[in-house]
Amino acid sequence: MEQEELRLPLQQEKVERPAEGNIAAGLVWGILISIPLWISVIGWIMGIWR
């Protein structure tokens, strides 16, 4: 019974922590990737207008 009680909180922590880490990592990577994309899109549009 002690082993089962110890396993349940560990599983919950392992499920919650990577989910938060993945969301944070996703936001960071999304921002890092979107900045060069926006710069390239703006440069491409400016190139067309000129």
C-alpha positions, 0 to 999 in steps of 0.5 A: 500500500505504501508503494502505491501511495508514493507512485500516485503523487509522483505520476501526477507531478511528472504529468503536470511539470512537463506540460507546463514546461512544454507550454513555456518552451512552446511559447519561447520557441514560437516567439523566437521563430515568429520574429524572423518570420515577421521581419522577412514578411515585412521585408518582402512586402517592402520589396514589392512596394518599392 
